[in-house]
Amino acid sequence: EESAAMENFDGCKCIVPDESNNNDVDRYGMGKRKVRDLDEVSDYLKILLAAELEVYPCCEDYITSAASNSSSSDNGINEALRRKLCEWCYVIVDHFEYDREVVSIALHFLDRSMVKRSCSSITPTSKKEFQLLAITSLYTAIKVHGQSEKLEGTRSRMKMYDFVQLSRGLFSANSIEASERRMLSDLQWRVNPPTSLRFITYYLKLLPLWDSNGDSLNHTQVKSVLFEVARYLAELSVCVSRLAFTFTPSTTAYVSILCALDVLQENMEIPYNARQSFLKSLAEITGLFPQAPEVRNARAAFQELCPAMFEGELPAEFQSGKVSPVSAILHGDKQDFHKNKRMRTHKDDPRKDGC
């Protein structure tokens, strides 16, 4: 029953291995095995943690150094520009129905490549070059990891010409192709970063079962809502550079789940023993616990960025899976985070607006 509950939990559609295909080889070394029981979940998380520590550490803060080296903060690379490009990436993946986890991978490409260029180049990266790199990062992330959310099956990848259109002709196909070659060299061809959403998905597989009674939500319902709220916060962390540069994806995922538990404690009842067992399992694997300094700092950062979420009731839209945090933070409307849905419809083609 527990294995069935785990397999039925539809967490991350984009990057989770295709467990129905015996020929699928997972990029983190899980091979053809399915992640079925708690032991394998634990082993898989340890592989992700090792990859995060050894191959994909947090990026240095190039935003602050770029702002200090720029003669005009309005025309150079800064936090506002990075957030705007992040918002643009979410618009694209929402419109073309790719999983939003692709955006976190694209921003990871962008940040790592920018750190490499900041260290190796005397000339600061211009705003136009930064925009080109952002387009290139999204193009590569979709090409490598993008899958459709459509039930009919896998959607074809976006073509180079689509991104030329998205830039409204600002960048040619040759420019994007050359930028991709340089970016992959900057990344040393390491294009499979563990994401917060991946950690959230597998952390929640450790949530123990319990017997529901009365009108309370059952285990599967609770886990689904926890996932939606934690995903909201994980998407938020992608947009804010000081979160992305300071906290690892595993820590961000852990704190996102803790915050989700806090936000939902008045709306959902999770048995005390189940909660404690869950936190103990996470601590044994990750070494994280609620009172750890980095955890407390991350929780404070989330509460500061999204205070309404910790003060009011959880909006019903969370259960639809269509909520995005991006515009609330980027547009400074922190109190109306619950009004944010996908920002485009199929009738609104972002290729007409450009980046």
Order of alpha helices (4+ residues) and beta strands (2+ residues): alpha-alpha-alpha-alpha-alpha-alpha-alpha-alpha-alpha-alpha-alpha-alpha-alpha-alpha-alpha-alpha
